[in-house]
Amino acid sequence: MARTVADAVHLLDAIVGFDPRDSEATSEAARFIPDGGYRQFLNGYGIMGKRLGVIRRPFFDMMNRFIVSAFENHLDLLRSYSGELMLLQAEFKSSLNQYLKELRISSVRSLADIIEFNQMNPELEKLEEYGQHILIESEKTNGIGEKERKAAEYLEKLSVDGFEKVMKEKEQKLDALEAPGISLAMTVLAIGGYPGISVPAGYQSNGMPCGICFGGLKGSEPKLIEVAYALPG
């Protein structure tokens, strides 16, 4: 999160690269880093010539709060069926525990410690009830087993047969997909590990700010940066 697209790009340049402690993930991602980094794509005219696909449904229907509520409930159901939530919880626990164990000064060393701390200090509890539920359910997991591996395989198939197919169709040849809000990033992009960027777009009638999210195939960060940076802000 940053105040400007340029700030986000400078941050991206600082954090990308190969990490020997996370070699499996970063070795694959590092090959997409362009020579010279990402700041070279802060081009005010970069949006020219880009082909953008607009996802109108269900995202444009979400301006009504009752539809938003129903849609979010539907997303939760979809996540359960696809295995996304199960996989997220298992990976979250193992990754968080690994990080917390390495902290030099902290009484919190595991996800279980966080849950206990929240329960012992209700006056400091900032998480909504659903957020605390996610932590508790994640603590119940036992790493990546057969069910989790099958879920990961299924989610990868969904990404290849869905999002990637749309982006690569000869008739389309899209540079990016766009949709209002962040639901595109929370679902399609997150499941497949695709890059995305969200920029402010205005305010709803109730004063709530809203944005536009752009997403693309793996390695399409330069195109997404050009599109987002060219928008008036």
N, C-alpha and C positions, 0 to 999 in steps of 0.2 A: 504494500500500500504506500502510495506516495502522493504528493500534492500535484505533480505534473507528470506527463509521459516521459519527459526528459529525465526527471529524477528517478523514475522507475527503471529506465534504461541504464542509467549509471549504476544503479544498485544491481541490476542483472549482470552487467559486466564484471562487477566485483565478486559475485557469488558463483558464477558458472565455472565449469572446469572439472577435471578428473580428481576424485577424492579416493585415495587408496583404501580408506576405511569403509567406503561404500562403492567398491569397484564395479559390482554387477550393474548397478543403476547408472553410475556416472560415466562408465566407459562407453556405453551406448549413447548417452546424451551428449557427451563431449564432441562426438564426431560432427554434430550439427552446428557447432560454434563457428561463425564465419571468421576468416582472417581479418584482423583489425577490430574485432569486437562488434558490438551492436550500436554504438553511438553514431556510426556512420550512416545509419538509416533514419536519423532524425531529420527527415526531409519534408519540408512544407508542401511539396508537390507530389509526395509519394503515393497519394491515393489515385492519381491519374492513371488510367488504363487498367485498374484493378477490377476484377469481376467478383462481386459480392453476392452471396446467396442470402436471402432474407427469410428467416423462419417466422411465419406469421401465426401459425397455430402450434401449440396452444398458448404461446407466449403473449400474443396481443390480446387474448381474452382475459388476461390476468389483471387488468386494470380494476376490475370489480373485486372488492375484498372477499365476497362470498365465494367467487370463483377461485381466488387465490388460495383460500383455505381448503377448498375441495381439491385443488390441484396439488397442494403440498401433501395432503393426505394420500392422494393417488401416487405421488412420487415415493412416499414412504413404503407403500405397498409394492411398487415396482422394484424398489431397492431390495426388499425382502425376497421377492421372487428371483431376482437376478443374482443374488448372492453378494451384491456390492457392500451392503451393510455388514454382513458377516465377515467378509474379507477385510474391510476397513477396521473393524474392531480388533481382529487378530493382529494385524500389522501395527495398529496404533499402540497396543500394549507392549509388544516386543521392542518397538523402536523407542518408545518413551522410556521404558525401563533401562535400556542401554544408555540413553542420554543421561538420565538422572544418576545412574551409578557413577558416572565420571565427574560429576560436580564436586568441586573441592570443598566448598562450604555450603552445606544444606542438610537440614534434618529430614528432608523429603527425598527418598531414594527409589521410589517405585510408584506405580499407579495406585497400588493399594494404600500407600502412605498419603497420597493426594486425597483419595476418597475418605480415609480416616480423618485427615485434617479438616476437610469440609464438614464432616459430620460433627466433629468436636468444636467447630467454630461457626455455628450457624449465622452468627451476626456478621461474619465476614464473607459469607457465601454469596458469590456474585453470579454463579451459574443458574440458569433457569432450570426448572424441574427436569425437562427433557434432556438438557445437557448433562446433568448429574446421572440420569438414567443411562446415557450412553457410556459414561465412565464405568459404571457398575457392571454393565453388560460386557464391556471390553475386558474387564478384570476376570470374568468367568472363562475367557477363552484360554486355549492351551497351545498357542502358536499356529504355524501353518501346517495343517494336516491334509488328508486326502480330500475332505470336503472343500477346504479352502482352495486347494490346487485346482479342483474341478470348477469352482466358481470363477477363478482367475482365467481359466481357459475359455469358459463360456462368455465372460465379459470381453475378452479379446476378440472372440468371434463376432460378438455384437458390434464392436467398434469397426472391424474390418468390413463386415457385410452391410453396415449401416452408414456411419459417418464417412468413412474413407471412400465407400462406393459412390456416395453423393458428390463428394469433392472431386473425384477423379473421372466422373462420367464425361465422355467426349463432348456431349452437347453442352455441358456446363463449364468444365475446366475452371472451377472456382478458385480464387485466391484465398477467400475466407467466407465463413458464415457469420451472420449477425443476428442478434435477437435482443429484445429489451430485457432489462433486469440481469440477474446473475444465474438464472436457472440453467442456461446453456452450459455455463462453466461448472455448476454443481453436479450436473448429470453427465451429459455427453462427453465433455472435455475431461472431467475428472476420472471417469471410468476408463477411458482409453489413454490417459496420460498425454493429452494434446495441449499445446500452448493456447493461452487465451489472454485477452486484455479487456478490461472494462473501463469505460470513460463516462464522466457525467454527461447527462443529456437534458436535464431540466427537473421540473417538479410536477408531482401529481396534484390533483385538485385539493387534496387534504394537506398539502405542504410537504409531503414525503418526497425526498429526492429520488430520482430514478436515473438509470444509466443504460448504456448500450454495451453489450458484450460482443467481442469479435473472437472467433476461434478458427484455427487452421490445423493442417496436418503437422506431424512432427517435423521440426526444422523450419517451420514457416514464421518464426519469430520476426525476421527482418520485414516480411510483408505486413505483419500485424502492427509492428512499430510504425511503419510508414503510414498505414491507414489511420491509426489512432493519433499520431502526431499531426497529421494534416487537418484534423477536425478542429473547428474553432472552439476555444475553451475559455 
